[in-house]
Amino acid sequence: SFGVSLLASPAALRPLPYYYPSTVSMTPLRFASSVAFAPAARRCVGLGLGGAAIAWHASQRTPACTRSRGTPKEEAAPGRREAKLLVASPAEATPSLAARCIAEALGTGIIVAGGCGAVCTSKYAGGNSTLFGVAAAWGMSVALAVYVTRAVSGAHLNPAVTCALVAIGKAPAEEAPLYIGAQCAGAFVAAGVNYAIFSAAIVAHEAAAGIVRGSAASAASYAGAFGMVPNAAVVGAAGALLAEAYMTSILTFIILGAGDADAASVPAGAQPAVIGAAVAALICTFGPVTGCGMNPARDLGPRLVTLLTGWGGAATTAWYAYTVGPVIGAVAGAFAYQELVAPHTKRKGA
């Protein structure tokens, strides 16, 4: 039979912490714990954190736990096996790299399906959403994607965020290319599904606007719904790069602040919602300027779909502004938080 009792005495346990690369919070979080018997443990203790468990095997019906002061070996009755503590190692408790990459692909796909999908509905299907409505769709998509993937991969869901984490030592550099590849792949697949759904409406939109797909002017027909294109009346490609760097630095700074365990200003369960709200607020401000990408995967994946479906050279319009800009901004925002704010919250946490 299996016997598991509640914690009898905190002194009987010695926590063995395992730290896993941060969730969206970008700070190391305790991912799992295991337990070990103290020599004079009074009870058998089972603590189900991160897969740690106690299996008590007996060949006959006997009490699962003993109240005597002896060790499990000393108390074992004739004909009964000793109690054994099975502790999950860090390697067993941590999701595999493949599982984490799949989570990154799925999470980034959710963002593109919801955010780009909302733009497609407004642009091609007569949705006529307001700026606030589109921003809210993006914010909710980001929050939901973070909620469902953060326990597995840490929910980077953005190559710029991954690069920022590597830059400040919160994520392993050797895993970054795989994370980024997974993020872009997830964005590409989700954009492909969006295109399949709205393809007829896109053709009708082009016909109504007199746009010839593949011409330089045809970038306007996919802008926002797939890849991003700067508002030429406001900024050029270089200006868009700087603007994307600026807004992504703000987003990254907020992400780190929301997830700072020492500051503890945002409950863990509310962190994804706060990040989604930050995305929505930034889109309301900068959406009409550059489209407010802040995520290279969100641009590159959908942009590749347009490259493969007839837009040709027009599909590469200002692509670097939405890749280089966010990476520079995210790294700058991460370092700003690390140097300007984190030292003070660490003293508070201490």
N, C-alpha and C positions, 0 to 999 in steps of 0.2 A: 504494500500500500504506500501511497505518497502522503507525507505529513508536512504541513507548512504552518508555522505559527507566526503571530504578530510579534513585532519588536518587543522584547522583554526589557532590555536595558541598553541605552545608547552606548554605554561603555563597552558593551560586548562586541561592538562593531568597529572596524577600522575602514573608512571609505577609501577606495582606491580610484581617484579621479582619472577620467580619460578625456582629453580635450580634442575636439574636432574642429576643422576650419569653420569659421563663423557662419552663421546663417546670414540673413540679410543684414543683420546688425553689424557685420564685419568685425565683431569681437569674439574671441574664443568663448565658446559656451561649453558647459559640462554636458557631454553627450550621453555618457552612461556611467554607471557605478557598479562595482562589484563588492562583495563582502567577504570577510574572513573571520573564522572563529577566534576569539581570545582564548588563551589557555584555560581560563576558569569560567567559560561561558555557562550561563545557567539554563539556557533554553536553546533549542534548535531554532534558527531564525531564517526565514525566507524573505528576500527583498527582490521584487521583480523589476529591476531597473536595467534597461539596455540588454535584457536577455539573461541576466544572472539568475540562477535558480538553485534550490537545494532539492536533491532527489534522495529520499529516504527509502531504501529497499529492505523489505522484511519478508521472510519466508513464512511467517505466521502472523496472526492478528495480535499486534502489540501496540502500545501507545506510540504515537509518532515522535513525541518529544519527551525528554526526561527532565525532571526538576532537580535532580541531584547535582552535586558539585563536580562529579567526575566528568572526564572527557568522553566523547562518544565511544571511543575505543574501550575505555575502562568500563562503561556501563552496558556494553553490548552483551545481551544474554546468550547463552548457548543456543546454537541453531539459528542465530539471527546475524545478518550481515551488519557491518559497521555503517554508520551514517557517513555519507560522502557529500562534500561540498563541491558542486560543479559551478565554476565561475567562468563566464564568457570572457575571453581575451579581447583586448582592444581591436585586434584584427577581425574577430568574429562579430563584434558589436557594430563595427563601421560598415555601412553599405559599400559594396564593391564600386570600383571606379566606373564599371560599365553601368551599374544601376544609377549612379549619380549623373552620368552623362545622359542617360535616358530621361531622368527627371528634368535635367536642364533643357533638353529638346522639347519635352512635353510642356514645360512651363512657358518657354519662349513661344511655343506654338499657341498656347492659350492667349498670350498677350496679343499676338498678331491676329488671331482669329477674332478676338473681341474688339481690339482697337482699330485695326485696318478694316475689319468687317463693318464697323460702324461708319467709317468714312466711305466705304463702298456703297452702303445703303443710302447715305446722304447724297453722294455724288452721282450714282448711276440709277438708283431705284426710286428716286423721288422722295427720299426720306426728309430732305430739307432740315436736317438737324441744326440746331444752333451751335455756336462755338462751345458753350457750356455743356450742351448735351454730348458732343463728341468728346470733350475733355473728361466728362464723367464716365463715359464708356471706357476710355483709356485707363483712367484711375482705377475703376472697378476691376478691369481685366488684370492689371498689374497686381492689385491686392489679392485677388483670387488665385492667381498663379503662384504668388509667394506663399499663401496659406497652404496650398496642396503639395508644394515641393520642398519647403525649407527643411523639413525633418530628414529628407533624403540627401539632398545635394547642397544645402545651404542657400538655395534659391538666389544664385547670382543673376541668371536669366538675362545677362547683358555683358558683352565682351569688355565694355569699358569698366564695369564694376569688377570683373575678374582681374583685369590689369591693375586696377587700383588696389585690390586686396594683395596681389603679388607684390606690388611696389612697397606696401607698408608691412610686409612680412606676415600677412594673415592668411595666405593661401600658398600652396606649393607651386613653384614656377613650372615644374615638369608636368603638372596636370592642366595647366592653363590652355595649351593648344587644343586638348581634347574637349575641355569645357566650351571653348569658343566655337570649335567645329560643331559640337552638338547644338549649341544655341542657334547658330546660323542654319543648320539643317532643319531644326524645328520651325524656324521662321519661314524657311523656303517651302516646306511642306504645307504649312498653314496658309501661306500666300497662294500656293498653287490651288488649294481647295477653294479659296475665295475667288480666284480667277475663274475656275470651272463653274462656280455658282453664278457669277455676274458677267460672264463673257458676252452673252447676247446683249445685255444692257450696256456694256462698254461699247460694243459696236454701234448701238443705237445712239449713244452719247456722242461718239466721234462723228457720226453722220449728221447729227443735229447741229454740231458745232463746226462742221466743215473741216475736221482735223484728219489729216492723212497720217496714218500710223507709220512711224519710222522717220518722219520729217523732224526737223529740230523743234518745231512748234508742238509736236505730239507729246512732248514731256508733260505738258499741261494736262493731258488726258489721264495720266496715271498718278500725278503728283498727290502725295498724301495717302491715297488708297493703296499704293504699292511703295515705290521708292519716294524719296523726298526731293523737292526742288525749292530753292529759295524764292521768296517773293521779290522779283526783280525791281519792283518799285521801292523796295526798302533796302535790300542788301544784295551784293553780288556773292559769288562763290567764296571769296576770301572773308567777307563779312559774315557769311553764314557759318564758316568754320569757327570764327571767334565767338559768335553768338552761341553756337552749340557747345563750345568749350565752357563758356560762362554758365549756361543753364545746367549743364551736366555737373559742373563743380558744386552748384547749389544743391542739386539732387543728392549727390554723394555725401555731402556734408550733413544733410538731413538724415540720410539713411544711417550714417554712423552715429549721429546723435540719438536717433530713435532707439537704436539697439545697444546703446552703451549701458552695460550691466552695472557699472559703478555709479553712473548718474541715476539710473532707475527712474527716469522721468516718464517713460512710456511702458505700461505693462506688456509683457511678452505677447499676449494674445491680441493686443491692439497694434503692434508694430507694422504688420502688413497693411492695415487700413491707413495708418499715418503715411506710409510710403506712397500708397495709392493716391491719397489726398494731395501729397506734394506733387506727384506727376500731373494730376488734374489742374492744380493751381498754376504750374509752370506752363501747361499747354494753353490755358486761358490767357496767359500773358504773352507767350512767345509763339504760339501756334500760327498766327497770321504772318509772322516774320520769316521763319524757316520751316515751319511745320512741327518744330519742337521734337526732333527725333530722340536725342539723348541715349541712343542705343544702336550701335553699329549693326547688330544682328537684325533689328527691326527694319533697317534700311537695306542691308545687303541681300537678305533672303528674298524679300519681295522684289527688289530691283532685278535680281537674277531671273525671276519669273517673267518680268517684262522684256528682258534681254532675249529670252527664249521664245517669246510669243509675238515677235514682229516689230518691236520698237527699235531694235538695232542700236545704233550709236546714241540715239536720244535717251536710251535707258541708262547711260553712264553720266548724265548731266550732273555735275557738281558732286559726284559720289564721295570724293575724298573729304568734303566738308562734314559729312555725316558719319565718317569713320574715324578720321584723325582728330577732329574736334572733340567728340565725346571722350575719347581715350585721354587726351591731354587734360580735359576738364575734370574727369573723374579722378585721375591721379593727383591733380592739384587740390581738389576738394578733400581727398582722403588725407593728404599730408597736412592740409590746413587744420583739419579736425584733430589729427594726431598731435600736432605741435601746439595749437592754441587752446584747445578745450580739454582733450583727454587727460593731460597731466593734472588738471584741477579736479576732475571727477574721480581720478584714481585716489587722490588724497582724501576725497570725501568718502569713497568706498572703504578706504583703510580705517 
